[in-house]
Amino acid sequence: MEALLEPIASLFGAAWPAVWTLAKIVAIIAPLMIAVAYLTYFERKIIGYMQVRIGPNRVGPLGLLQPIADGVKLLLKEVLVPSATSKGLFILGPILAIAPSLAAWAVVPFWDGGVLADVDAGLLFILAITSLEVYGVIIAGWASNSKYPFLGTMRAAAQMVSYELAMGFALICVLMISASLNLSEIVRVQGQGQFADMGLGFLSWNWLPLFPMFVVYLISGIAETNRAPFDVVEGESEIVAGHMVEYSGMTFALFFLAEYANMWLVSILTAILFLGGWLSPVGFLPDGFHWLAIKTSMVVLMFLWARATFPRFRYDHIMRLGWKVFLPVTLFWVLVVAVWIMSPLSIWN
C-alpha cells in the first residue's frame, strides 16, 4: 500500500500527511452519509413490510432514488429563522447535534488496523464527544424561544443523561474484562479464550458473559438516540416535533441526519464491544470488515423492529426504567463481574 502511494506522496511533499488524513476522513464520512440517507429508505420499506404496506416505490426503480429526492427537497427549502429567536444559537443547535456523531467515527476500527486514529483512550473519546450532543438539543430548544421546543428540550436532556449513566456502567464491565480503552484491543480480547481456540468464536464474545449488560446497552442506545418507543422528545400528539418545531430546510435535515448517524454509531459500537467486531463467528471463516458490517446491520434492524413493534412509552415510565431498573442492574452487574474476575472461576485469566 505504501509503495503504491509513494508517487502521490512525492507530489504533495510536506503536505502529504494532512492530505492523506483528509482523504481517510472523506473515505469514512462519504459512505456514512450514504448509509444514513438509505437507512431512511430501508426503514420505510422494512416497516412497510412488517405492516403489510408497500413503502416508497415511485422515485426510481423500487423507490431507490427516494432518499436523493428527499435530500434535494430539504436542500431547496427555505431556512426560516423566527424573528424572536436567538439567531446565532438557533443555527448552532443543529450543528452541535450532528458534529459529535460524525467526529466519534475517528476512533472506530473497521478491521484490524483499519482505523483513522488508533488512540489508547478511544472509548473514552467516544463517551466524551457523544455527550456533547445533548447541548445541541438544549441550545436548539432554548434559542427557538417557544414553549413546545423548550418542553421537548427538557425531556431530551433528562432522557439522554438518564440513559448515558446506564450505558456508562455497562461499558465499565467491558473495560474490566478487556483491561483497555482501545477499541481495537477490546475486539482482539474477544478473539481469545477456550471457545475461540475450539473454533467457536461467537461464544467467546462479550455478549455471552455480559448478556444483561448487552441488553441494557442496546435498549439504552435506542433511548439515547430518541428512537421509538422512547421518542417522547418528539411526541407528535403532545409537543409536535419537540426541539425541532421551529426548524425547516437543512437545519431540520441536520437533526434528522444526526438521529440516523447516531443509530449507525450505537450499532457499530454494540458490534465492536459485545459482538466481536470484525472477528468471524467460527474459526474456519476469515475475519474481516464484512463481519462488522453484517453485525452492525443486524443491530440497526433491531432499531427498526422496535419502532414497528412497540407503542410509545409514557415519559414517567421511561424515566423509571432508566433510574429504577437499568441503573441498579448495571451497578449490581459491575460488582458481579469484579468478583467473577478475581475468583477462581474467572474465564478471563
N, C-alpha and C positions, 0 to 999 in steps of 0.2 A: 504493500500500500504506500509506504513512504517513498519507494523508488518511483512509483507512478506519479506521485505528487511533487517530486523534486523539480521537474522542469517548470511547473506552475509556480512553485515557491520561489524559484530564482527570478521570476518576472516581478514579483511583488517586493522582493528584498526584505527589509526590516519590518515591513508592514504585514508580512505573511501570517504571523501568529494571530493577529487581530482579524485578518480576512478569513482564515481557516476557522476560527471560533465563530465568527458571524455566519459562515456557511453551515456550520453544525447547528447553530440556533435556528436558522431557516429550515434545515432538514428535519428539525423536531416540530417547530411551530406550524409549518405549512400542512403536513399530514394531520396534525392535531386539529387544525381549523376545518379541514375537510371532514374528519371524523365527527367533529361537533355538529357540522351542518347536516351530515347524513344521519346522525343519530336522531334528529327530529323526524326525518323521513321514516326510519325503521321503527321509531316509537309509534308513529301513527299507523303504520302497516301492521305491526305486531299486535297492538291494542285493538285495531280493527278486526284482525283475525280472531282474537280472543272473544270479541263481542259480536262476531258474525256480521262484520261490515267489510267494505272493500278497502277503504283508506284512499290516499291520494293516488289517482291513476290517470289524470288528464294532461299534465305537463310532461311531455317527453314519453318515451317508451316505459311502461309500467310506472309512470309518475316519477321517474328518476331525476328529472330536472326540477322538481318541486322545491328543493332547498335553494337552488340557484334563483328561482323566481321569487321566493320569499326574501332572499338576501337583497336582490335588486330592488324589490318593493320597499324594503326598510331603508335602503340606501338613498332612494329618491324622495322619501317622505321628508317633510319639513321638521326640523328640530325646534319644537316650541318651548320657550322658556317663559313661564308665567311671570307677570310683572312684579309680584310680591315676593319672589324667591330671592335667595342669595345666589346670584348667578355663578360666581366662581365655584362655590361649594356644590351647586347644582350640577355642574359639568364634571367636577372632581369625583362625585359619588360613583358613577358607573365605571370610571377609570380605575378607582381603588377596588372596585368589586372584581374586575376581570384580571388586573395585573398580577395579584398574588397567585391566582390559579394557573397562570402561564409561567411565572418565574419559578414555581416549585418543580417544574419538569427538568430544571438544570441538573438536579442530582438523582433523577430516576434512571436506574440501569435497565437497558433493554436486552442485553445479553452480557456475558462475562467480558468485561472491559468496554462494553458499549454504553458509555455514559459521558455526558458533557463535562461534568465536574465531579470527580470521584472523591468527594470530601469525607473525612472521617466522621463528621457530625451531620451527615446527610439527613437523617431522620429528624434531628433537632432543628435543622434548617427548614424542613417542610412544616413542622409544627409551628415554628415561629412565623413563617411567611404566610401560611394559610390563616393564621389567627387574625391577620390584618383585614381579612375580607369583611368582617363584621363592621369595621369602620366605614367601608364604602356604603353599606346598607344604612348605618346610622346617619351618616352625612347626607345621603340622598333623602331620607325621611325628614330630617331637620331642615334642610335647605328648601324643601318643597313648600314649607310654611302652610301646611294644610293638615286637617285633623286625621283623615284616613291614612296618609303616608306615615304620620307620626305614630299612630297606633300600630301599624304594620312594623315599623322600625323597632318599637319596644318589644313586640312579640319576637321579632327576628333576633334581636340582641340577647334576650333571655334564653331563647331556644338554642342558639349557637353556643353560648357559654355553657349551658347545662350539659349538652352532649359532647362538647370538647373535653370535659372532665372525664366522662366515661371512656372516650376514645383514648385519652392520655393514659389512664390506668391500664387499659387493655394493652397498649403498646409497651408499658413497663414490663409486663410479663414476657413479651417478645425480646426486649432488651436483656432481661435477666438470663434468658436461655442462650441468646446469641453472644452476649458479652461484647456487643459492638453497636455503634450508632450508624455504621456504614451500611447502606442498603445492599450493596454487592456482597458484603461479608455475611449479612443476615441470610441471603439466599444460599450462599455456599454452605453455611452451617446446616441448613435444611437438607443438604445432599449428603450428610454424614449420618452414621448410625447403623444399627443392626439391620433394619429393614432395607436401607439403601444398599447395604452390602449384599443382601439377598435379591436385589433387583426389583424390590417393591418400593420405589422411591416415594410414591404418593403417601405411604404410611409413615414416612419419616418427616413429612412436612409439619409445620406448626399447627395446622388446623385440628389435628387429632388430639395431641396432649392439651392444647389450649382451646378446645371446642367451645366452651362457654364464652371465652374472650373473642373468638372468631364471630360468634353470633352477635355479641354486644357491639363489636366494631362495625359489623355490616349494617345493623339496624341504626346505630348512631351515625353512620355515614349517610344513610338515607335522610335522617333528621337534620344532619349538618348541612346538607345541600338543599334543604327545604323542599324535598320531593314528597309527593303523595305517598302515604297518608298523613305526612307531617307538614303539609303545605298550608297551615293555618295563617302563615305570614301573608299569603295571597288569597285568603278565603273570599271567593267571589261573592258569596251570599252575605258576608259580613262587612268586609272592608275593601271590596272591589279588587284592586291589584296590589294592595299593601303599599310598600315604599316606592313602587313604580307607577303609581296612579298618574302623576303629572308628567311622565316621560313619554316621548314619542320618537319615531325615526330611529337613528343609530344609537341614541342614548338609551332607548329602551332595548335595542338589539344587544348592547353590551351586557346588560343584566341577563338577558336571555342566553347569550353565549357563555357567560360566566357560570350559569347554572349547569349547562351541559358539559362544559370543560371540567367543572368540579366532579361531575359524575364519572368522567373518564379517569380523573386523578384518584378519586377514592377507590375506584375499581382496580386500577393498576397497583395501588398501594396494598389493597387486600390480597391481590395475586402475589405480590412480592413478599409480604410479611407473613402470610398464612398458607399460601398455596404453592410455594416453591419457585416462584418467579419463572425464569426461563428453563428450569430443570424438567427433564422428561419424567412422566409418572412411572415408567417402567425402564429397567436397565437396558433392554435391547433396542431402544429407540434413542436417537441422538438428542442432546439438549439443543435449544435454540430459541430465537425470538418468537417463532411460530407458536410455541407452547405458552409464552407470556400473552400473546395476542388472543389465543383461544380462552385462556383463563380469565383475562380481563373482559372479553366479550360475554362470557358466561355470567360474570358478576353484574355487568351492565344489564343483561337480560333480566336479572333478578330485580333490578330497579324498576324496569318496565312492568314486570309481572306484578310487583307490589302495587304499582299505580292502578293496574287494571282490576285488581282483586279486592283491595281493602277500601272501605269508606274513610273519609277524612276524620281524624281523631278530634275530640274536643280538646281545647287548649289546656285545661287543667289536667286532663289525662296525659297529655304529652309531658308536662312538667313533672307529674307524679312518676311517670315511667323513668325519666332521666334521673331524678333526685332520690326517689324512694326504692327503686328497683335496680337500675343499672349501676349506680354509684356504690351501694353496699355490696352487690355481687362482684364488681371488679376489685374492690378493696379486699374482700374475702379471698378472691382467687389469687391476688398478688401474694397474700400470706401463704396460701396453699402451695403455690409454685416455689416460693422461697424455702419452705420446709422440705418440699419434694426434692429440690436441687441439692440440699445439704444432707439428705437422708441416704441410707444405703440402697434405697430403691430407685435412686435417680437414674434416668435413662439418658442423661446428657454428659455423664462423666467419660 
